[in-house]
């Protein structure tokens, strides 16, 4: 019987000591609004893949992109104010 090392690595890759740190969880939480805005924008883009977009669809897509950008600006400004 041959042992496959990668299987062992995959099993131990999720050991208890490999949990994210508090700092990593805080960073994820700080980025969560941008992540959610990206997901919403992608949902609109996916919905428009199989049809020609109407003007309303184009507005929805534009609004989603603007929401992503606005969220990223807020996060960047918050990070810059924390550093200063």
C-alpha positions in Angstrom: 0.0 0.0 0.0 1.4 3.4 -1.0 0.8 6.4 1.2 0.1 9.6 -0.6 1.7 12.5 1.2 -0.6 15.1 -0.3 -3.6 13.5 1.3 -2.0 13.7 4.7 -1.2 17.4 4.1 -4.7 18.1 3.1 -6.0 16.4 6.2 -3.7 18.3 8.6 -4.0 21.6 6.7 -7.2 22.2 8.7 -5.9 21.4 12.1 -7.1 23.4 15.1 -3.8 25.3 15.3 -4.3 26.6 11.8 -7.3 28.9 12.7 -7.2 32.5 11.5 -5.8 35.0 14.0 -7.8 37.8 15.6 -6.0 40.3 13.3 -6.9 38.3 10.2 -10.6 38.0 11.3 -10.7 41.8 11.9 -9.2 42.4 8.5 -11.9 40.2 6.9 -14.6 41.9 8.9 -13.3 45.3 7.7 -13.4 44.2 4.1 -16.8 42.5 4.4 -18.8 45.5 2.9 -16.5 45.5 -0.2 -16.9 41.7 -0.5 -20.7 41.9 -0.3 -20.7 44.7 -2.8 -18.6 42.6 -5.2 -20.9 39.7 -4.8 -24.0 41.8 -5.6 -22.2 43.3 -8.7 -21.2 39.8 -9.8 -24.8 38.6 -9.4 -26.0 41.3 -11.7 -23.3 40.5 -14.3 -24.1 36.8 -14.1 -27.8 37.5 -14.6 -27.0 39.4 -17.8 -24.7 36.8 -19.4 -27.5 35.0 -21.3 -29.4 38.0 -22.6 -29.0 41.4 -24.2 -29.1 43.9 -21.4 -31.9 46.4 -21.4 -31.4 50.0 -20.2 -32.7 49.0 -16.8 -30.2 46.1 -16.7 -27.4 48.5 -17.7 -28.4 50.8 -14.8 -28.3 48.0 -12.4 -24.8 46.9 -13.5 -23.6 50.5 -13.3 -25.1 51.0 -9.9 -23.4 47.8 -8.7 -20.0 49.0 -10.0 -20.5 52.3 -8.3 -21.5 50.7 -5.1 -18.3 48.6 -5.2 -16.1 51.7 -5.8 -17.9 53.7 -3.1 -17.4 50.9 -0.6 -13.7 50.6 -1.5 -13.3 54.4 -1.1 -14.8 54.2 2.4 -12.6 51.3 3.4 -9.5 53.0 2.0 -10.3 56.3 3.8 -10.9 54.4 7.1 -7.6 52.6 6.7 -5.8 55.9 5.9 -7.3 57.7 8.9 -6.3 54.8 11.2 -2.7 55.1 10.0 -2.5 58.8 10.4 
